[in-house]
Amino acid sequence: MHLVLLSGGSGKRLWPLSNDARSKQFLRVLEDDHRQLQSMVQRVFGQLKKIGLGDSTVVATGKGQVEMLEDQLGGDVPLIVEPERRDTFPAIALAATYLYSRSGVDPHEVVAVLPVDPFVDTSFFKRIMDLAPLLDRTQADLALMGVRPTYPSEKYGYIVPEKGENAHYIRVDHFTEKPKKGLAEQLIRESALWNCGVFAFRLNFVIQKLESLGLPLDYKELSRQFTKLPKISFDYAVVEKAKHIVALPYDGFWKDLGTWNTLTEEMDTQRIGKGIISKDSENTHLINELDLPVTVLGISNAVVAVSPDGILVSDKEQSPRIKEVMKGFDQRPMYEERHWGSYRVLDYTSYSKNHEEVLTKKIKIKAGLNISYHCHHMRQEVWTILKGRGRYAENGVIRSLKPGDVVIVQAETMHAIVADEPMELIEVQIGSQLIEEDIDRKYLNWKEIEENCASIRG
């Protein structure tokens, strides 16, 4: 069996820690077996490796999450990178062509698709492996896995079985999305399951779908023609049109950590980051990413989340409302993780008189890693080295850097930096338009940069 993990979304319900650049699955707020903080995606992939599924797993994602996935999972996990966001059917179709044309997976092999961030016991993934023999036994088009409901939730979709439930699996009659409590209670009496977004199919099932649409089966070619794929969910494009669908019940622990109240229920500590929570602040959690102390006095059943993007103080039961409250509030992400390290925006100013913008960042680069060899067209940068030693490449010349050095990078200048030890620097961008898209990359790794530089200075 091969697994495709879908990694997308912005996790607006976990603002201010999550944003368009850092979705909820990347927040390091859960403890691992060694009491080190880990993210949801790190937890899931650790579980998959434990049961031997790590090597047969790929992750389908967008361009904006590539560096964060590489940082948190390492470079060994194959990433299926969507050229643009076009919903789940295009993402799964692209992953199918990768398995078919790049990995040489047999068309009759079973592929299971699931979200990248379920909070579950390892038994959940072992149960997914039972979908392959279920497909063989029933010859169904699709095999889903559903969670046995523990209460009449209005937040989840339901998989509704045909009359006369089978003891080991169900034949799917239809789906019901987020029903009101009364209908949810009725669905549970009819043995319906929570839809946890897990389904399996033989690889050929999706390959044939692409053939019927006249689309290429080669991964590289489909990437080029990605805009030809219909912008539609896999549910609407495939699941609702499938004639024979079965589902496997899962009776173990499963939870969606998509809101602050559900996430804090699974955190092993009340406080992450600098701050104090008074003893009479019962069932209150503080997550602080800033280097400023935050004190919570006499406030119970609350979540206080502090990041460069903003501050949230909320009653836990009311915290899911944040997505609605923040609708229309648009600002650039103030913190991002990259494969080489991270950066935090310290200040941004726009001067309307001369149409100039100034953006100040604090950048951290991990030892042995580098920022690509690139140039900008609409801005210059001024770097002040605060900590650590490294090397700087500019227009074919490499020289060393140390704390206290100042580098002025003019527009159109090819430049890169590698950290020989952990480095920190302040970067001030000055230009008419300060956007991430204003970049032309030439070389990605430092070895390649060195090979194409004419001289090296001390």
Backbone torsions as a table, in degrees:
resi	resn	phi	psi	omega
1	MET	NA	141.9	175.0
2	HIS	-115.1	144.0	-178.7
3	LEU	-113.4	140.9	171.8
4	VAL	-118.3	116.4	176.0
5	LEU	-94.2	128.3	179.1
6	LEU	-93.5	118.5	-179.9
7	SER	-118.6	109.4	179.9
8	GLY	-153.3	-159.7	174.8
9	GLY	78.2	167.2	179.0
10	SER	-119.7	-9.5	175.9
11	GLY	58.3	45.8	-176.4
12	LYS	-62.3	-20.7	179.8
13	ARG	-73.2	-8.5	176.2
14	LEU	-112.3	26.0	172.4
15	TRP	-62.4	143.7	10.9
16	PRO	-96.5	3.5	179.8
17	LEU	-75.3	-33.7	179.1
18	SER	-98.6	147.0	178.7
19	ASN	-154.4	-170.5	-178.0
20	ASP	-63.8	-23.4	-179.4
21	ALA	-95.5	-22.2	-176.7
22	ARG	-135.0	95.3	-179.3
23	SER	-74.8	170.4	-172.7
24	LYS	-59.0	-31.4	-176.3
25	GLN	-67.4	-12.3	-178.0
26	PHE	-100.6	-0.5	-178.5
27	LEU	-75.2	123.9	-179.7
28	ARG	-87.8	86.2	-177.7
29	VAL	-130.5	-0.5	179.9
30	LEU	-107.7	146.7	-179.5
31	GLU	-94.4	140.6	174.5
32	ASP	-90.7	-170.8	-177.4
33	ASP	-64.1	-20.6	-179.3
34	HIS	-102.2	15.8	178.8
35	ARG	62.0	26.6	172.9
36	GLN	-96.5	144.7	-179.5
37	LEU	-72.2	135.8	177.9
38	GLN	-137.4	163.5	178.9
39	SER	-93.2	172.7	178.2
40	MET	-63.7	-41.2	-178.7
41	VAL	-68.6	-35.2	176.1
42	GLN	-67.0	-38.8	178.7
43	ARG	-63.9	-46.5	-178.8
44	VAL	-62.7	-45.9	-177.1
45	PHE	-68.4	-32.4	174.4
46	GLY	-62.4	-40.4	177.7
47	GLN	-65.3	-40.7	179.8
48	LEU	-64.3	-39.7	179.1
49	LYS	-65.7	-34.7	-179.8
50	LYS	-61.0	-33.7	-177.4
51	ILE	-104.1	15.8	172.4
52	GLY	81.9	18.2	-179.3
53	LEU	-104.1	-0.1	-177.5
54	GLY	-60.2	-43.7	-176.4
55	ASP	-72.7	-15.9	-178.8
56	SER	-107.9	22.6	-177.9
57	THR	-113.9	135.6	171.5
58	VAL	-122.6	158.9	179.6
59	VAL	-119.5	124.7	175.7
60	ALA	-96.4	127.1	-173.5
61	THR	-153.9	174.6	175.9
62	GLY	-95.7	169.0	-177.3
63	LYS	-57.6	-36.0	-174.4
64	GLY	-68.4	-15.0	-177.7
65	GLN	-107.4	-1.0	-174.3
66	VAL	-60.0	-50.8	-175.4
67	GLU	-65.5	-36.7	179.7
68	MET	-68.7	-39.4	176.8
69	LEU	-64.3	-42.3	178.5
70	GLU	-64.3	-37.2	178.9
71	ASP	-66.7	-42.1	-173.7
72	GLN	-87.6	-29.2	-177.6
73	LEU	-107.9	-10.4	-175.0
74	GLY	87.0	178.2	-175.7
75	GLY	-92.4	6.2	-174.9
76	ASP	-89.3	-13.2	-178.2
77	VAL	-88.2	120.4	179.3
78	PRO	-62.3	131.5	179.0
79	LEU	-110.5	127.1	174.1
80	ILE	-95.5	106.6	-170.5
81	VAL	-99.3	115.8	177.2
82	GLU	-74.4	130.5	178.5
83	PRO	-60.5	-27.6	176.2
84	GLU	-156.7	164.1	179.0
85	ARG	-75.9	121.1	-179.8
86	ARG	-139.7	28.6	176.7
87	ASP	79.8	-176.8	-168.1
88	THR	-79.9	-29.6	179.0
89	PHE	-63.5	-50.1	176.7
90	PRO	-58.5	-38.7	-179.3
91	ALA	-62.9	-45.0	-178.9
92	ILE	-71.2	-37.3	177.9
93	ALA	-62.0	-43.0	179.0
94	LEU	-64.3	-41.1	177.4
95	ALA	-63.2	-38.2	179.4
96	ALA	-63.0	-41.7	179.0
97	THR	-69.0	-30.7	175.4
98	TYR	-62.8	-49.1	179.6
99	LEU	-63.1	-37.5	-175.4
100	TYR	-74.9	-47.8	-172.3
101	SER	-99.1	-23.4	-178.3
102	ARG	-102.1	-43.6	-175.8
103	SER	-92.1	-10.3	178.4
104	GLY	67.6	30.6	179.7
105	VAL	-71.1	135.4	179.1
106	ASP	-59.9	135.1	-179.0
107	PRO	-58.4	-22.2	-180.0
108	HIS	-90.5	-2.3	178.2
109	GLU	-68.2	146.7	-180.0
110	VAL	-86.9	134.1	177.4
111	VAL	-118.1	128.8	176.3
112	ALA	-108.7	138.0	-179.5
113	VAL	-117.5	135.9	-179.5
114	LEU	-153.8	159.9	176.4
115	PRO	-64.5	157.4	-176.6
116	VAL	-81.5	-8.4	-168.2
117	ASP	-132.2	34.8	175.9
118	PRO	-71.6	142.0	175.6
119	PHE	-99.2	100.6	-169.6
120	VAL	-142.9	166.7	168.4
121	ASP	-77.0	160.5	179.4
122	THR	-60.7	-25.0	178.5
123	SER	-59.8	-24.9	177.9
124	PHE	-59.0	-45.7	-177.9
125	PHE	-74.4	-31.0	174.2
126	LYS	-64.9	-36.2	179.4
127	ARG	-68.0	-33.6	177.4
128	ILE	-59.2	-35.1	179.9
129	MET	-63.5	-20.7	178.0
130	ASP	-75.2	-9.4	180.0
131	LEU	-69.4	-30.6	-179.4
132	ALA	-64.5	-52.9	176.9
133	PRO	-63.9	-28.0	177.4
134	LEU	-65.8	-41.0	176.3
135	LEU	-63.0	-40.6	178.7
136	ASP	-63.7	-42.2	-174.9
137	ARG	-71.4	-37.9	-173.3
138	THR	-99.3	-16.8	-175.4
139	GLN	57.3	32.4	179.2
140	ALA	-75.5	160.4	174.8
141	ASP	-72.2	-41.4	-177.1
142	LEU	-136.9	144.9	172.5
143	ALA	-123.2	122.6	-179.1
144	LEU	-104.4	161.5	169.5
145	MET	-120.6	129.8	179.5
146	GLY	-123.8	150.2	-178.9
147	VAL	-90.3	134.0	176.2
148	ARG	-67.1	117.8	-174.8
149	PRO	-63.1	143.4	176.3
150	THR	-106.4	-11.0	176.0
151	TYR	-162.3	161.4	-177.6
152	PRO	-77.0	77.5	-177.2
153	SER	-71.5	141.3	174.3
154	GLU	-99.0	0.2	-175.8
155	LYS	-92.7	-20.9	-172.5
156	TYR	-109.0	158.2	170.1
157	GLY	-83.1	158.8	-177.7
158	TYR	-122.1	140.2	172.8
159	ILE	-96.6	115.4	-172.9
160	VAL	-101.9	125.0	-175.7
161	PRO	-83.5	162.6	169.5
162	GLU	-67.9	162.7	177.9
163	LYS	-64.0	143.1	179.3
164	GLY	81.7	74.6	-174.8
165	GLU	-67.8	136.8	172.7
166	ASN	-76.7	149.2	-176.2
167	ALA	-67.2	-29.4	-173.2
168	HIS	-107.5	-25.3	179.4
169	TYR	-154.4	170.9	178.4
170	ILE	-122.0	150.0	168.8
171	ARG	-91.3	128.5	-172.7
172	VAL	-80.8	128.9	176.4
173	ASP	-92.9	-50.6	178.8
174	HIS	-163.6	-179.4	-179.7
175	PHE	-122.4	145.4	175.9
176	THR	-126.8	125.0	-176.3
177	GLU	-92.7	123.5	170.4
178	LYS	40.7	65.9	-178.2
179	PRO	-74.9	159.7	171.4
180	LYS	-66.7	164.0	-171.8
181	LYS	-56.1	-43.1	-178.6
182	GLY	-60.4	-46.2	179.0
183	LEU	-68.1	-36.8	177.7
184	ALA	-60.7	-41.1	177.9
185	GLU	-62.1	-40.8	178.7
186	GLN	-65.1	-42.5	179.8
187	LEU	-62.5	-38.6	177.6
188	ILE	-63.9	-39.1	176.7
189	ARG	-63.6	-26.1	178.8
190	GLU	-90.3	13.2	177.8
191	SER	68.2	26.7	176.1
192	ALA	-69.4	156.2	-178.8
193	LEU	-117.4	150.4	170.9
194	TRP	-67.7	135.3	177.1
195	ASN	-84.7	110.1	-176.3
196	CYS	-99.5	12.7	174.4
197	GLY	77.5	23.4	179.4
198	VAL	-111.1	127.1	176.2
199	PHE	-149.9	157.6	-177.7
200	ALA	-134.7	153.5	178.8
201	PHE	-156.5	160.9	170.3
202	ARG	-74.1	140.3	-175.9
203	LEU	-51.6	-37.6	-177.6
204	ASN	-62.8	-24.2	-179.1
205	PHE	-61.5	-43.1	178.9
206	VAL	-80.9	-35.8	178.2
207	ILE	-59.3	-43.0	178.4
208	GLN	-65.4	-34.0	177.2
209	LYS	-62.9	-42.0	178.4
210	LEU	-66.4	-40.0	177.7
211	GLU	-60.5	-41.0	-179.3
212	SER	-66.2	-25.1	178.1
213	LEU	-88.7	-1.1	-179.6
214	GLY	70.9	28.5	-177.6
215	LEU	-103.8	152.2	-177.1
216	PRO	-67.8	152.3	179.4
217	LEU	-99.9	-3.4	177.5
218	ASP	-86.5	133.1	-174.8
219	TYR	-59.0	-47.5	-177.5
220	LYS	-64.7	-41.5	-178.1
221	GLU	-69.1	-39.6	178.2
222	LEU	-66.1	-33.9	175.3
223	SER	-59.9	-40.7	179.6
224	ARG	-66.5	-35.0	-176.8
225	GLN	-101.9	25.8	-172.7
226	PHE	-58.1	-34.2	-178.0
227	THR	-67.6	-15.2	177.9
228	LYS	-77.8	-17.4	177.5
229	LEU	-70.5	138.0	179.3
230	PRO	-64.1	137.4	179.9
231	LYS	-82.1	87.2	-171.0
232	ILE	-153.9	154.1	179.0
233	SER	-75.5	156.7	176.9
234	PHE	-62.9	-34.1	179.0
235	ASP	-58.4	-49.3	-177.2
236	TYR	-74.7	-38.5	-175.1
237	ALA	-75.8	-32.5	-171.4
238	VAL	-126.2	-54.3	-171.0
239	VAL	-60.2	-48.4	-176.5
240	GLU	-68.2	-17.0	179.6
241	LYS	-97.9	-10.1	-179.9
242	ALA	-69.7	139.5	-175.1
243	LYS	-87.8	-26.8	-174.4
244	HIS	-134.3	104.5	-179.6
245	ILE	-123.9	134.3	175.4
246	VAL	-120.2	163.0	179.7
247	ALA	-141.3	145.2	-178.9
248	LEU	-108.6	126.4	178.2
249	PRO	-74.8	142.9	172.5
250	TYR	-119.4	123.7	-174.6
251	ASP	-99.7	-1.3	-176.1
252	GLY	-85.6	-167.1	-176.3
253	PHE	-77.8	133.4	176.5
254	TRP	-150.4	137.8	-178.2
255	LYS	-152.3	140.0	174.9
256	ASP	-95.4	114.6	-179.0
257	LEU	-94.3	52.4	-174.4
258	GLY	-92.5	-4.9	179.6
259	THR	-130.1	162.2	-177.7
260	TRP	-63.2	-36.5	-178.3
261	ASN	-68.6	-38.6	178.6
262	THR	-74.8	-36.4	-179.4
263	LEU	-66.1	-45.5	-177.7
264	THR	-66.4	-23.4	176.2
265	GLU	-62.8	-25.3	-177.1
266	GLU	-105.9	5.4	177.0
267	MET	-82.4	139.2	-176.2
268	ASP	-85.5	-8.9	179.2
269	THR	-134.5	149.1	179.5
270	GLN	-77.5	-22.2	-173.1
271	ARG	-134.0	131.4	171.1
272	ILE	-125.0	123.6	-178.3
273	GLY	97.7	-175.6	-173.0
274	LYS	-78.2	126.8	177.0
275	GLY	159.8	178.7	-178.4
276	ILE	-135.0	136.9	171.5
277	ILE	-118.4	120.8	-178.5
278	SER	-65.5	153.9	-176.3
279	LYS	-62.4	-28.0	-179.7
280	ASP	-86.0	4.6	173.7
281	SER	-91.7	82.6	-174.2
282	GLU	-80.5	141.3	178.0
283	ASN	54.0	40.3	177.1
284	THR	-115.9	138.4	-179.4
285	HIS	-119.8	140.7	176.2
286	LEU	-121.6	123.8	174.2
287	ILE	-122.9	110.9	-172.3
288	ASN	-123.9	116.1	179.2
289	GLU	-97.0	-2.5	-179.5
290	LEU	-94.8	159.5	178.2
291	ASP	-90.5	41.8	177.7
292	LEU	-126.4	135.7	-179.7
293	PRO	-70.4	137.9	175.9
294	VAL	-120.3	127.3	-178.8
295	THR	-114.2	130.9	179.4
296	VAL	-116.0	119.7	-176.5
297	LEU	-120.5	122.0	170.8
298	GLY	61.8	28.4	178.5
299	ILE	-116.9	116.2	-177.7
300	SER	-105.4	159.0	176.2
301	ASN	54.4	44.1	-176.5
302	ALA	-131.0	161.6	170.9
303	VAL	-123.4	132.8	175.6
304	VAL	-120.4	113.8	-178.1
305	ALA	-120.1	127.7	-174.3
306	VAL	-128.9	125.8	178.4
307	SER	-147.4	172.3	175.4
308	PRO	-59.4	-20.8	-179.6
309	ASP	-80.5	-19.5	-179.0
310	GLY	157.2	-171.9	-178.1
311	ILE	-131.5	131.7	175.5
312	LEU	-117.9	129.1	170.3
313	VAL	-125.7	113.8	-171.9
314	SER	-145.6	144.5	164.6
315	ASP	-61.4	137.2	-174.5
316	LYS	-60.5	-41.7	-178.0
317	GLU	-66.9	-27.4	-179.6
318	GLN	-88.8	-9.8	-172.5
319	SER	-59.9	-31.0	177.7
320	PRO	-61.1	-17.0	-179.8
321	ARG	-70.1	-11.2	-173.5
322	ILE	-58.9	-35.8	-179.2
323	LYS	-61.5	-41.6	-179.6
324	GLU	-72.6	-41.7	-178.6
325	VAL	-63.9	-36.5	-175.9
326	MET	-87.9	1.1	-179.4
327	LYS	-60.2	129.6	-178.9
328	GLY	90.0	-12.9	177.2
329	PHE	-83.6	112.1	-172.5
330	ASP	-124.0	120.7	174.6
331	GLN	-146.3	156.0	179.2
332	ARG	-67.9	146.4	176.2
333	PRO	-59.2	133.2	-177.9
334	MET	-94.1	-6.1	178.3
335	TYR	-145.3	133.9	176.9
336	GLU	-140.7	144.5	172.5
337	GLU	-102.0	137.3	176.5
338	ARG	-124.3	169.6	-178.4
339	HIS	-64.3	-25.5	-178.9
340	TRP	-92.1	-9.3	-178.0
341	GLY	157.5	-130.0	-178.5
342	SER	-158.9	165.8	171.3
343	TYR	-142.9	153.4	178.7
344	ARG	-129.6	129.2	178.0
345	VAL	-76.0	125.7	179.9
346	LEU	-96.5	-32.4	-176.8
347	ASP	-163.3	147.7	174.7
348	TYR	-140.8	130.8	179.3
349	THR	-136.4	136.8	175.8
350	SER	-116.8	124.4	-179.8
351	TYR	-101.8	105.7	-174.9
352	SER	-67.8	-27.8	-175.6
353	LYS	-62.0	-46.5	-179.5
354	ASN	-112.0	13.9	177.5
355	HIS	53.7	41.8	-179.2
356	GLU	-115.5	144.0	177.5
357	GLU	-116.9	148.3	176.7
358	VAL	-131.7	123.5	-179.2
359	LEU	-124.9	128.3	-179.3
360	THR	-113.7	127.5	-179.3
361	LYS	-124.3	151.1	166.1
362	LYS	-107.2	120.5	-174.0
363	ILE	-110.6	135.7	174.2
364	LYS	-118.0	129.4	180.0
365	ILE	-119.4	129.4	-178.9
366	LYS	-72.3	149.3	179.5
367	ALA	-58.3	133.3	177.7
368	GLY	85.1	-5.5	-178.2
369	LEU	-109.2	162.2	-175.4
370	ASN	-139.2	155.7	169.0
371	ILE	-87.5	142.5	-173.5
372	SER	-60.6	160.7	175.8
373	TYR	-82.4	112.2	-170.2
374	HIS	-153.4	174.2	173.2
375	CYS	-140.9	163.2	176.0
376	HIS	-120.1	150.0	-177.8
377	HIS	-102.4	-28.3	-171.5
378	MET	-112.7	12.8	179.7
379	ARG	-155.3	157.7	166.0
380	GLN	-111.2	160.5	-179.2
381	GLU	-130.4	145.4	174.2
382	VAL	-121.6	119.8	-179.1
383	TRP	-106.7	133.4	172.4
384	THR	-119.5	117.4	-176.8
385	ILE	-78.1	122.2	-178.8
386	LEU	-98.1	-37.3	-171.2
387	LYS	-152.2	141.7	173.2
388	GLY	85.5	159.5	179.5
389	ARG	-112.4	150.3	179.6
390	GLY	-162.4	-166.7	179.6
391	ARG	-129.5	144.7	-175.7
392	TYR	-122.3	128.7	177.7
393	ALA	-107.2	131.9	179.2
394	GLU	-144.8	117.1	177.4
395	ASN	47.4	46.9	173.8
396	GLY	88.8	0.5	179.9
397	VAL	-119.3	133.9	179.4
398	ILE	-111.9	133.2	174.8
399	ARG	-138.9	163.2	-177.5
400	SER	-82.5	155.3	177.3
401	LEU	-128.0	146.8	178.1
402	LYS	-143.4	165.8	178.7
403	PRO	-55.1	135.5	-178.6
404	GLY	98.7	-18.0	179.0
405	ASP	-69.8	145.5	176.3
406	VAL	-121.3	130.9	-179.6
407	VAL	-121.3	129.4	175.3
408	ILE	-106.5	117.9	-177.6
409	VAL	-106.9	105.8	-179.7
410	GLN	-74.6	158.1	175.2
411	ALA	-57.2	147.4	-179.9
412	GLU	72.6	8.1	179.8
413	THR	-91.7	123.4	174.5
414	MET	-72.8	130.7	-176.6
415	HIS	-154.5	158.0	177.8
416	ALA	-161.0	165.1	177.8
417	ILE	-144.9	141.1	174.5
418	VAL	-123.5	140.8	-178.9
419	ALA	-96.4	115.8	174.1
420	ASP	-76.7	-22.1	172.1
421	GLU	-145.6	165.8	-177.8
422	PRO	-51.9	129.2	-175.8
423	MET	-119.8	150.0	170.7
424	GLU	-133.2	139.3	179.1
425	LEU	-148.8	155.5	173.2
426	ILE	-99.0	128.3	177.9
427	GLU	-115.4	125.7	175.3
428	VAL	-111.6	116.9	177.8
429	GLN	-96.9	134.2	179.6
430	ILE	-132.5	121.9	-179.4
431	GLY	-178.0	-178.0	-177.1
432	SER	-82.4	-25.5	-179.4
433	GLN	-150.8	108.7	-176.1
434	LEU	-99.7	88.4	-178.3
435	ILE	-127.5	150.9	-179.1
436	GLU	-65.1	-25.3	-177.7
437	GLU	-72.9	-14.2	179.6
438	ASP	-80.0	72.7	-178.2
439	ILE	-155.4	134.7	172.6
440	ASP	-119.6	110.9	-179.0
441	ARG	-92.1	140.3	178.1
442	LYS	-113.5	-50.3	178.8
443	TYR	-129.7	143.9	-177.1
444	LEU	-99.0	-42.9	-175.7
445	ASN	-102.2	154.6	-172.1
446	TRP	-67.5	-34.2	179.2
447	LYS	-59.2	-43.2	178.7
448	GLU	-66.1	-37.4	177.9
449	ILE	-63.0	-47.3	179.6
450	GLU	-60.2	-40.9	-177.9
451	GLU	-64.7	-22.9	-176.5
452	ASN	-109.3	14.8	174.2
453	CYS	-105.4	137.2	-172.3
454	ALA	-76.9	-33.9	-175.6
455	SER	-143.5	152.7	179.2
456	ILE	-125.4	125.3	-179.6
457	ARG	-109.3	154.7	178.8
458	GLY	-75.8	NA	NA
